[in-house]
């Protein structure tokens, strides 16, 4: 069997599946039950000055019959005294010495505050620290969380302050509520971060009750923006991980977070550069036992690929992720309909006719049976028909042989610039 152990910036774990800092890691009871279920690590719910949470704090977005496609929360950091959390961290680490326990921390942006909390949590035996620069609500109004995480200078300074006191690896958790996450990621690296984790939750409003006109959720008729997570944010998170992984100035390990629900999701994040993953919403939706399928699925996947260690797949797809200007404009695929499989729902024809390139014809065979056919000369290979098709195998996207050498937009612009230079020279 493949070796699932990871080492993320010096933090060792029996597998890459960690629980993210959130309600599932709020207490020693929960974290110990999670480790018993098979989770390799846990990032303890954010420690700091305990706060009071609202009693209505969660909401979810369902789509097309799927519950919790997205999840919204207005919950803040721990509401339990620091001393209680530290006692439970100590007890949990003593009972599970081979599992990773990372303390998520959030305090005011002051050097002495960071020094104090870092020393206190390290004294109880944590394996690492995660600096929470991502919480988009509540704490941001107090100058912490995303309020700090959106300012590169504060990210760098606070990382430095934590590193001054830390003996264990420091992970910086980044907010996605920013134009370019690589800017703050570089600031964290410049501040001495041993690793970065992403993404924290995205600013959101889950919905509005059109009967009462209250926001969802609401607290006594008032609402506030919350943090969005769950399967719906996975593409956003995956892109941000990839952008950091391919940036030469962000040369530290990445802990991937955002919509990870299955072992397949974990593989995607690791291929795009994550050295391990953190899970929250899926555990809240289905319970701690989901890790069993994650472990089995990942192990079987690696065995089938003939890969001996999960660490061998980290970053293997990063070099394939680039800018649009580097894509081959002469690469061509077309859609082909398998009429033996097609159920004649006509979704592909409708989508192509109304919103794409009108290249799917409705025809009639000699027996009077209707069928669909793609005019390949007009097909632009956009994938839309295969995306909307409900029947597996009814539409294939076929790669055609290159009729012309590969040519990117950047190369084309270089060639055009050369032509213009030649014309100018000839005109002289």
N, C-alpha and C positions, 0 to 999 in steps of 0.2 A: 504493500500500500504506500501511496505517496506520503511524504512528510508534510504535514500541514503547519508545522511550527513556523513562527515568524519572529523577526528581530527588527523592531521599528525604532530606530535611533537609540538602540541599546535596551529597549524594553522588550523582554522576551514574553512570548505567549504560546500556549499549546495549539492555537489555531488563529486564523485572521479575523474571527468574528468577535467584535466587542460590542457591548451595549453602550450607546451614546449617553452623554450627560442629559438626563431627562427624568420624568416620573418613574421609569422602571429601575433607576439606580438611586432612589431616594433614601434607602435605608440598608442597613446590614442584612436584615431579613431577606430583602429582595435580591440583593447582589449574591448572597450565599445560595439562594435557590436558583439563581441564574447559572452560577458556576456548577451546581449539581446537575443542571440540565445540559451542560456542555459548552456554555459560552467561554471563550478563551480569555476575555478581559472585560473590564467595565470602567467607564469614566464616571466617577461618582457625581451625583447631581451637584450643580455648582454651589460651592461654599463661599460664604461671605457673611456680612451682617444679616441675620435672618429677617425675613420680611413677612408681611401678611398678604396672602393671596385672596383673590376674589372667589366666590363660591360657584359662579358660572365662568368656566375658563376654557372649555374645549368646544370645537365645532368641526364638522367634516363636510367635505364635498363629495357627493356620489355622482356617478356618471353612467348612464346607460345600464342601470341595474347593478353596477359595481359599487359596493359600499367602501367608503374611505379611500376614494381615488386620491384625495388630497386631505390633509389634516391641518387644522388651524388651532393655535393656542394663545392665550394671554397669560399663561402661568409664568411666574418669575423664578428666582433662584430658591434655594432651600428655605423652608420656613421653620427649621429646627435649629437649636443652638449649636454653635460650632463644636463645643465640648462633646455633645452627644454624637455628632457625626464622626469626630476623631476617634472616640472610643469604639464605635462600630467598625470603622476602617481598620483599626488595630486588630480587633477580634477577627474580622474577615480575612485579613492578610495572614494572620497566624494559622487560621484553619485551612486556607488555600494558598500556600506559599508559592506555588508554581503558576498561579494565574495572575494576570496583569491588573493592577489597581492603579488608576490614574485619577488624581484629584483635580476636578475642574474648579478654577478659582476666579473670583471677580471682586475687586475692591476699588476704592477711589483711585484715580491716577496720581498717587503720591508714593514716592520711593519707600518711605518708612512703612506704609501700609502693605506694600508688596513684600518687603523683607520680613515683616512680622508673620504674615499668613503662610508664606513659603516655609519658614522655619518650623512653624507649628504643625503643618501637615506632613512635612518630611520626617518629623520626629516619631510619627506613628507608623512609618514603614511603607509609604506609597512607592510605587515603581516609577512614577513620573508625574508631571504636572501639565495641565491643559489650561491655558489662559483664555478665558471666555471674552473675546472681543466681538461677539456676534449677536447677543440677545437684542432683538430689534424693538422691544416694547418694555415699558416700565422702567427698566434699568437705564435705558438710553436717556430718559427724561431726567435721570439723576447724574448724567455725565459718564456713565459706565456702559459696558456692552458695546452695541453698534456705534454709539456716540464716540467712543474711543477708536473702535475698529475702522471707522471711515476716515480717520486722520492718520496718514502714514507716520507723521512725526511722533504721535502718541503711541502708535503700535511699536515703533522702534524703541522709544524711551521706556515704555512699560516692560517690554521684553528684556531690555538691558537690566532694569531694576530687579526683575524676577531672577535673571541669570546671576546677578551679583550674590544672591543668597542661596541659590539652588545647588544641590549636590546631585540631583536626579535630572534626567532629560526634561527639557521644557518644550511642549508642543503649543503652538499658537493657533487658536481656532478663529477662522476668518469669517467676516460677514459677507454675504452675497449682495447686500444692499449698497452696491458701489458700482461705478461705471466699469472699472477694470480691476479685477481682483489681484492681478499680478503686481500691481503697484504696492498694495499693502502686504502681499506675500514677500516681496523683496525687502520691504521695511522690516518685516519680522526676521528675515535672514540677516539683515544688517545689524539687528539688535541682538543677534546671537542665538536665535531659535534653533533647536536641534531637529525640529520637525514642524510641519503645519498640518492642520486638519480643516476640512471644508466639505460641505458648506453648512453654516448655521442657517436658521430659518429665514424665509423671505417675507418682507412686509406684505400683509394681506388683510382683506376683509372677507370672511367666508361667505357672507350673503346677507340678505335683508328679507325679513318676513313680510310678504306683501299684504297680509291681512292686518297685522298689528303695526307694521312699519318700523318695528324694532330691528336693530342689527342682530346678527347671529355670530357669536353669542351676545347676550346683553346682560348687564348688571343693573337691575332696578330701572330698566328703560334707557340706560346709557351704554354705548359701545366704544370700543377702541380697536385700533389696528393690532393684529397679532402676528405670529410667526407661522409661515406656511411650510409644510413638509409632506412626506409621504410619496407614493409612486409618481404623482404628477410632477414633482420637482426633479426627478432623476435626470432628464436630459440637460437641465440647467447645471446641476451639480457635476455631471460627467464632463461637460464642456469646461467648467472652471478647473477641475482637476487636471484635465488634459492641457489647458493653457499654461498652468503652472509647471506641469511635468516637462513640457517642451521648452520652457524658458531657461536658458543657460545660467541665469543669475539666481535661479531658485533651486539650488542644488542640495536640498534637504529632503528627507522622506516625507511622504504625504499619507495622512490617514483620511480615507474617503468616506464622506457622509452625504446622504441625500437620496431618499427613495429606494434604498436597498431592501428588497423583500425576499430574494431568493439567492441561491448559490450562483445562478447565472448573472444576476446583477453584480455580485461580488467579483466574479471573473472579469466582467467588463471594466469595472473600476480598477482592478489590479492591472489589466492589460494596458489601461490608459495611465498608469503610473502610481496608483495607490499601493502602499506597502501593506495595508490592512484596511479593514472597513469597520464602520460603526453603524449600528442599527437602532432605531427607536420606534417609529410608527408601526412597523410590521409586528414588533413584539407587543405593542399596546393593543393591536388589533387581534392578534392570534395567540399571544402568550409566549412564554420562554421556550416552549417545546419546539418552536419552528427551527431552532438551531440544529436539531437532529437531522432534518432534511438538508439543511445547508452544508453540514459536515459531510454527510453521505454523498450528496450530489457533487460537491467539490472534489472529494476523494475519488469518486468514480470517473469524473471528467479527466482528472490528471492521469489516472491509470490508463484510460482509453487513449490518451494522447502520448503515453509513454514518458511522462514527465515525473521525475522522482521527488521534486520539492516544489511547493507552491511558490516559493520565492523566485523560481525560474521564470514565471510568467509576468513578473512585475515589469511594467513599461514596455512590453513587447509590441504594442500597437502605437506607441508614441511617435515613432518616426513616420508613421503613415498619416499622421494628423498634421495638416499644414494650412496655409492660407489659400483662399480661393484663386488667387493669381497664379498658383503653382499647379493647378489642375489641368489635365490634358483636354484641350478643347476638341481634339480629333477622335477621342474615345467615343464609341457609339454602342448603345444598346437599344433594342426594340422589343415591343410586347408581341407575344404570340399566344393565341387563345387555343386551348385544347378543348375542342368541342365534344370530345367523349366524356369530359369531366364537367364542362359548363352546365349550369342548371338554368340558364336562360333568364336570369333575374334582371338582366340588362343594366345593372348598376355601373358597369364599366363604360357602356355606351353613353349613359346619361352624364356621367362625370366627365368623360372626354368631350362630349358634344357641348355641354354647357360651360365647362370651366377649363378645358385644356385645348387640344389642337384638332378636334373634329376628324380623327383618323380611324375611327372604328365604324365600319359599315354594318347595317342590318341587311342580310341577304336571305334569299330563299333557294333551297336546293330543289332538284328535279322532282322530289317527292312532296314538295310543298312545305317542308319543314324550315322554320326560321333558324338562322345561325348568324354568328358574329364573326367578322374578320377584320384584322388590322391592316391598313395600308401602310406597309413598312416604310415606304419612301417618305411618307408624311409624319411618321411617328418620331417624336423627339426624345423618347426614352425617359419620360419624366417620372415613371413608376406609379402614377396616380391610379390607373386602372387596376393594377395588382394590389394596391393598398385597399381600395374599396371593395374588391372582390371577396365575397364571403366563403367561397369554396376553395379549399386547399388544392393546389395543383391545376386550377383551371386556367391560370395565366402565368406564363413564364417570361422573365425578362432575359432576352438572349443577347450575348455579347457578339458583335459583328467583327470581322477582321478589319484591321486598320487599313483604310484606303489611302491615308496620308500619314506621314511621320508624326509622332507626338508633337504637339505644339501648345504651350501654355500661354496664358494672357501676358505674363511678364516677358516671355520670349518673343511673342508677337510684337509687343510694344518696342522691344529692343530692335527687332528687324525693321519696323516702321521708322524708328528714329534713324537707323542707318540709311534707309532710302531717302529720308528728308535731308540728311547731311550730304548725301551724294548729289541730290538735286541742287542744293545750295552751291556745292562746289562746281557743278556743271554750269550753273547760271553765271558764275564769276568768269 
